[in-house]
Amino acid sequence: MKTLSIIFTTLSFMLVVCTSSFARVDFRCGNTHAEEGKTHSAEILISCGEPKLKEDLGYRGGGVGRKLEKWIYEKGGVYYILYFEGGLLQKVEQQR
């Protein structure tokens, strides 16, 4: 019985760790809710203004592919890192 309890506790812990690493970061500015795969950089620029930092990451597929960019916004001591491919938001990360 004790072994079953240990297995259940271990599996529960692994489930929490795995699902928390895949949690989506909620990024909003004005009326814009940034959604990965749906929101264009122009929408975010209009609603949020210029980011603190814009970094050109090159092009996917060399010089003829889609442009890759990283934008960083700071809101209330939290940094939001937005990744774009071809002007479309691909990923949002959060750092404190």
N, C-alpha and C positions, 0 to 999 in steps of 0.2 A: 504494500500500500504506500509506503514511504517513497519507493522508487517511482510510482505513478505520479505522486505529488511533485517530485523533483522534475520529472519530464514535462508535466503540465506547466510548471513555473518557468522552465527554460523555454518552452515553445511560446508562451505568452510574452516573455521578454523579447524574444527574437522577432515576433510579430510587431511589437511596438517599435522596435529599432528599425525594422525594414520599412514599415509604412511611414514613419516620420521622415525618413530620408527622401521619400517621394512626394512629400506634401508640397502643394503649390503655394507660391508666395503671392499674396494679394497686393497688387499695386494699383492705386487710384490717384487721379489728379482731376479736379473739377468734376465734370460729368463723364470722364473717360475711365472705364475699368479695363486695364490692360489684360488681354487674354492671349496666351501663347498660341501661335498659329493663326490668329485672327486679326490682331491689331497691327495697323501700319505705323511706321515711325512718324509720319506726318501728323497723325491723330494725337500721338503722345506729345510731339513738339508743340502743337497748338494748345493743348490742355495744360501741359506741365511747364512749358518754356524750355529754354536751353538747359541741358544737363550740366552738372559740375565738370564732367569730363566726357569727351567723345573720343573713342579710340578706333582707328581703322585697323581691322584685323586681316585685311587682304581680301582675296576672292576665293570662293570654293571652286575648284576646278581650274586653278591658275588665273591668269589675267582675263579670261573670257567668261568666267563663271559669275555667280551672284556675289555681290559685295557683302562682306561680313563686318559688323560693327559692334562695339560695346559702349553703352552709355551708362553713366553713373549719376544717380540722383541721391540727394541727402534730404531726409524728412524726419525731423525730431530726433536727431542723433542716430538714425538708422540709415544705412546705405543700401540702395536698391541698384543692382547691376542688371541691366537689360541687354540681351543679346539679340541682334537682328541679322537676318539673312535675306538679301534682296529687298530690304525695307520692311520685312514682316517679322514681328516679334516671335522669337523662338523659345526664349527661356528667361526667367526672372529669378535672380538670387537675392538674398537678404543677408546683410552683415551688420552686426552691432559694434 
